[in-house]
Amino acid sequence: MDSLLPPKIQPKIRYSKAALSDHTAATHDLVVVLAPSKAAKTLLRQCPRSPELMIQLERSNKASTVTSVRLSATKQSGSLLLIFVKNPSNTFESLQFAAKAWKEAATFSATSIALGTIGFETADAHALLNHHLAAILAGSTALPTFKQNSTLTPLKAITIIEGTPTPFATTLATHSGNYLARWLTALPPNTLHCASYRKALEQLAQQQGWQTEFMGLPALQKHKAGAFLAVSRANMHKHAGIMRLSYRGSNTNAESRQKITLVGKGICFDTGGINLKSHKSMYDMHTDMQGSAVAVGTLLALTQLQVPFDIECWLALTENEIGPNAYRPQEVITAANGVTIQVVHSDAEGRLVLADTLALAAKQKPQLMIDFATLTGACVAALTERMSGVFSNRPALHDSIQRAGRNSGERVWCFPMDSDFDADLDSPLADIMQCTMDNKGDHILAARFLNRFVPEQIPWVHIDLSSANKIGGLAHIPTEITGFGVRWAVEFITHYSFN
């Protein structure tokens, strides 16, 4: 693999102002038509190959329960798939339905697809087309493989019927960001490690026009980032550090531009350290850097949307290894903002690297700070992998945080973060304990811990990615690695009020 970045070969998106017709079917391998579940025969007459569709539908004994009608290709026409859509109650269900529809469409092994609707109002049609486009892109772009032979049939082109580019810009941008996040996360740990990750990010930054800065171990020592340095101590290499990527907004007036900071946990492999994980718990720990991948994926999506504000992306890159130099329970370490920490468990390393990264990033005084991390099993226990937990030092943001989850289809739930939880982290030795001896409410305590490293005047959102990995995928994402967070973040940030 020459580059650790995902391939640039993706389906070409075309837009056609022409209505669905037999010509559409003649010029594509597959036409996918979305219609209301109670579609009248007059609607079917608007479809390509409508006489054949009518015959197929009438052959069904229970036409009202038919979810799709298929027509195979002929010499004169490509295949056709008519999908009957019930009104989904929310975006998540619509995306989930779109994934099932694409699974059926994928059996045609088409290289060119036309996607259109009949019988829907314009706003509903745009929403459906966006959700089905997202599902097609997610389902047709492969994650890294090291197999010698690949049997996948590449999808080369998608034509949106009666569409224009503008309504689909966010879907395309969030797909790019999500795909980048899933691709990086899926790479094996001997391929993606601190050194190679940094090079991949620098390559991506050059492509996107981002500024870069890497704070390696010597620089972090100067910053007195003792929490990060403790975690990286057992590494056999000296490549750990904090990567800073900077995007400058499209607003030419630099003084008036607002600034948002994204922070990501990038533990490239987590053994658990001295408190070693079991085999089952350690097996997928190459994905413990997914928070950083989601942060950079969000940066990529917002860059493609050419947002007018500045964005900084701070990624904490290290492994958490086992060895004679590994940090140990009961050590007292000092973070970059001077807070002393009593170590309790070496497998609670994520909050330590985030502590210093948040403290250093906060010095830039952004108007909003968001961090992403696969942080606690307690959050998975509370919510399962179907949605992720969110915390904020601004309770007034809870409604907009959860609204962004509903609108994007990446559902989140805001947990309490009241100050009395701090009593559980009181330390007899230091300013704060890293965690407690048990797992009770650890997702909340982790958020209260991180709160000590974000100045009170900076609005801050912490997302614990309990949805980062889900067997069978989630919503429109078919892979176990979900890249959860990019769609939510783009929705939340682009509607954020800086006032």
N, C-alpha and C positions, 0 to 999 in steps of 0.2 A: 504494500500500500504506500504509494508515493506521498500522499497527503492525508492528514488526519481529518480534513474537512470533508463534508459530504459532497458528492459529485454535483456538478452544475447541470448535468443532463436531466432535465425535468420536462414534463409535458408542456408543449407550447399552448398558451391560452389564446383563443381567438374569440371574437365577438361578431355576431351576425345580427343585423337588423331585420333580416328576412324572417317571416313566420315559418313554422314547421311545415314541411312539404315533402313530397316524394323525392324532390331533388336533394333534400337533406339526407334522406335514407340512401340515395344513390351515391353520395359523396363521402359517406362515413361507414366504418366497419360496424358501428353500433349507434343507434339512436335511443336515448333514455328519455322517456316522457313521464312527467309527474302530473297526475290528475287527481281531483278530489275523489274520495272513496265512493261518493254517491254520484259519480259522473254520469250524465245523461248521454244517450246515444248521439245527440247533437254535438256534444263535446268530442266524442270519438271521431266524428267526421272531420275534425280539424287535424287529426293525426296522419302521418304518412301511412300508406298501406291500410287505410281505414276499412275497406271491405273485408280484408282478411282478419283484422282485429275484431270486427263485429261478429264474424263467424266463430272465432275462437271464444269470444265472450258468451255467445248464445249456446255454445256446446256445454258450458258449465251448468250443472244442475242447481248450483247455489251461487249465482252470479254476484249476489250482494256480499258474499264472503271472500270473493276472489281478491287477492292482494296484488297480483301481477299477471300480465299476459305477455307471452313470449312469441316472437316470430323469428324463424331462422333466416339466414341470408339466402338470397337468390342470386342469379347471374346479374340481375338488374339492380339489386338493392342489398344494402347491408342488413344486419339483424336489427330487431326492434324490441325494446323492453318497455312496456307500459306499466307504471307503478301507481297503484291507488294509495293515496295519502290520507290518513285520518288526521283530524286537527290535533296536533300535539299540544299538551298543556304548558310546555315550557321548552326552552332552547335545548336543554340537555336531552330531553326525549326526542326532539327533532333530529339532533345530531346522532343519537343512538339509532333511530330509524334509518337515517341516511347511511350509516355504516352497514346495516343489514341489507339495504338496497344495493350498495356497492358490492357486497359479497356475492349477491346474485348476478350483478352485471359483470363481475370479474370472470365468471365462468365462460363468457364469450371470448376471452383472450383477445379483445379488440386492441388495435394500436391507435385508432382514431375514434373519438366519441363525440356525439352531439348531445347536449343536455338542454332540455326545454320543459316548459310547463303549459298546461291548458286549463282554463276554468278558474284561475285564481286572480284576485285583485293584485295590482302592481306591487304593493308593499309585501303581501304574503308570498308572491312569486319570487321577489328578490330574496327574501329570507330563506325560502326553500332552496333556491339555486345556490345561495351562499353555503348552506349547510351541506348540501349534496356535493358541491365542489370541494369543500373541506374534507369530506369523507373520501372522495375519489383520490385527492392528492395524498392524504394520509395513508390510504390503502395501497396506492400504486408506487410509492417511493420506498425502496428497500433499505433496511438497516445494514450495517457492515456485515460482510460475510467473508470468510477465509476459505470457503469451499472452492475446489478446483473447477467445478462446473456449476453454472447457474442456469436454472430452467425457467426463469421468469420471462414473461413476454412484456417488453417495455411499452408503456403507454406514451405515445409520441405527441398527441394533440387532443385538446378538448375545445370544442366549440360551444359557447354559450349562446343559445338562440334568443334573439330579441334582447340582447344584453349590451351594456356599455361598460367600459373599464372601471369607472368611478365606484359603483356599488360593490365591487369585488376587491377593491384595493386592500382593505383590512384583512379579508380572508386570505389573500395571497401572502401578505406580509406576516400574518400570524402563523401560517403554514411554514414559511421559511424559518421563522424563529423556533417553532416547535420541532421541526425536522432537524435543525441544527442541534437542539438540546437532546433529542432522542439519539441522534447519531453519535454525538460525543459520549453520551452516557453508556451506549452499547459497546464501545470499544473495550477490548480486554485490557487488564491492568499492565501487561508487559508491553502494550502498544501505547496506551495513554497513561503517562505518569507525569510528574511535575515538570521535567525538562521538556518532554514532547508536547505537553499541553501548552506550555508557554510559547513554544515555536508556532504551534497551530494558531494560537490567539494572535500572535504578531503577524502571521500571514493573513488572517482574516481582517485584522485592523488595517493592513496595507490595502487590501481590496476595498474596504469600506471607507477609507479616509479618516479613520479614528487615530487619535494620538495615543501613545502608549507610554507607560512607565512601569518598571518592575522593581519592587523593593525586595531584594534578596536578604539572606540571613544577616550579612554585615549591616545593611541599612536598618533592618528591624532591631538589631542590637542597639543601634544609635537612637532609635525611637523608643527603646526600652519596652519593646513588645514582648514581655516575658510570658504571656499566656500562649501566644502563637509559638514562640521558641521552645516552650516546654513540650508541646505536641510534636514538633518536628525533630526533637533531640535524638530519637532512636533511628532516624532515617540513615541508611547506608550512604546516601548521597547528600550533597549540599545545594540542591536545586529548589528547595521549598521557598515560598515567598508570596507576596501579594501583588497581583497584576492589576493595574489600573488602566482602563480604557475610557477614552473621552470622546464624546460626540458633541459637535457644536451646532446649535439649532439654526434653522433657516431664517430666523429673524436677524437682519443685518445689524441691528442695534445691540451690541454685546452687553451694554450696561443694563438694558431693560429685560434681558432674557432671564427667565427663571431657571433654576437648576434642580434636577432630580438625581438622586444617587441610588443605584442598585447595588446590593451586596449579595454575594453568593458563597455558600460553603462548598469548597472544592477539595474534599478529602478523597484523593485518587485511589486509595485503598485503606480500609480500616480493619486492622486485626483486633482492635480492642485494646491493644497495648498490654501492659502488665496484667490487667484484668481481662485476660484473653477470651475472645468470643469462642463459642462452640462452632463446629464445622457447619452446621445448618445456618447459624446466624451470620457466619462469615462468608458464606458462599457467594452472595451477590454484593459484597462490599466494594466491588469496583464501581458500583453505581452510587456510592456515597458522595460523589461530586456532582450529583444532578442539580443541586441548588445553584451551583456556579454555572452549569450549562443552561439552566432556565434564565438566569440573570443575563447571560450574554445573548441568549436567544431573544429575550425581550428587547435588548439593545438593538439587535439586528432588525427586528420587526419595526421598532420605532424609527430606526434610521431609514428603512425603506418607505415609511410613511412620511418622512421628511418633517417630523414634528418641529415646532418653532422654538422649543426650549432646549437647554443644554442637559446632557445626561453623562454621568460618570458611573462606571461599572467597576466595582472593586471585588476581586476574586481571591479568596484565601486558598492557596494551592499547597497541599502537603499530603504526605501519607501519615498514618498513625500506626507505627510499626512496634514490634516487640524486640527487645535487645537490652544489653547491659546499660545503655544510656537512657532507657525509657523513663519518662517521668512517673512518679509513684504516688499512691495515696498518702495523704498527710503532708505533702510538700506545700510550702507557701510560696506562691509566685506573684509577681507584680505586673499588672497590665499597663498598656501604654498611657492610660489616663491616671495612673498612680494607684488605682484600686488594687488592694491585696486580696488574693484568692486562696482559700484552703482547698487543696485538691482532695476529692473524695473517691473518685472512680475514673480510671484512665479511659474508659469507653464513653465518657461524656466529653469527648474532645472537641466536638463540633462547636459547642458554645464558647469554648476557649479561643479557638481561632477566629470566630465571629466577633468576640469581645474586642480584640485588638483591631480587627478590620473596621468594625463600626466606630471605634474611638478615633482611629486615624482618618477615616472618611468624613467624620463629623466635623473635623477641623476646617473643611471646605465650606461649611455652613449652607448646606442645601435647603431648599424650601420643602422637600419631602425626601424621606429615606425609606426604602423597602428592602428587606432582606429575605432571601429564599434559602431554605435548608431542609434536608432530610434529617430532622433533628431528634425526634423522640418516638419510641414505640408506644408511649402513652397516648399520643395523638391518634395513632392507628387504632388503639384499643377503644378510644372514645368515639371515633367517627367511622371506622373501617377505612378501606382504601377508596371509597366512593366520593369523598370530598376532603378538603384540607382545612386545617385549623388556622385561624388568623388572630393576631393580637395587635393592639395599637395603644399608644400612649395618648391617643385622642379618641375617646369613646364616641364623640360626635361623628366620627368617620364610619362607624359600624354599619349604618344603613347603606351608605354608598359602597362600602366594601362588599357587602352581601348582594347588593343590587348588581354589581359588576359580575359576581358569580352567577347570578341567574341569567343575566343578559348574554354572557359569554359561553355558558354551558359548563364552565369549570366552577363547580359549586364550592363555596367556602362557608365556614361557620365561625363567628367571632366568640372567643372565650373571654371570661372575666380576667382582669389582671389587676385586681385591687391591691393596694399597698400592704394590707395585713398578711398577704402571702409571704412577705419578706421575712416574717418571723421564723419560717421554716428553714431559711438560709442563714440565720444568725450563726456566726462562727466564734468560738472562744479564742481563736488564734489570729484571724484575719478580718478584713472588712466584710467579707462575704464567703459563704461556702459555694463550691462549684455546683453541687447538687445534694440530695439527701441520700441516705443509705437504702431507702426503698424507692419504688417507682410511682408512688401515689401522687397523682397530679403533676407528674414530671414535666408535661408539656407547658403547664402554667408556670411552674417554678423556673423552667428554662427561659421563658419569656421575661419573668421578673429579674432573672440574672442578667440577661442581655440589656434590660432597661437601664442598668447601672452604667452602661457604656455609650448611651445616647443622651446628649444634653436635652434638658427638658424643653427648650425652646424649639427643637426640631420635631415636626410631625413625623412619626415613625410607624411603620407597619411591618410586622414580622409574620411570615407565612411558613408554618410547619407542614412540609409537603408529605402528608400521610397518603396522598394520592399519587405519589411519584411512580409507584410500581403496583400494577394490578393484573393478576392473571386473567387473560381473556380481553385485556384492554379496557378502555373507559370512554364512554360517549362515542365519538367518531374515530378514536385512535384504536387500531387493531392490535397493537403490540403491548407486551407486558410493561415495558418502559413507556410511560405516558407523556413525558415532557410537560406535565401539568404545571400551569402557572403562567405561561406565555399569553394565552388568550385572556385569562383573567387580568393580568397586569396591563396589557394593552388597553383593554376596556376601562379599567379603573383609572389609569394614568391619563388617557386621552379625554376623560370626562372630569378630571380632577380640577377643582377650583383652587387657584393659588391665593385667593383673597382671604 
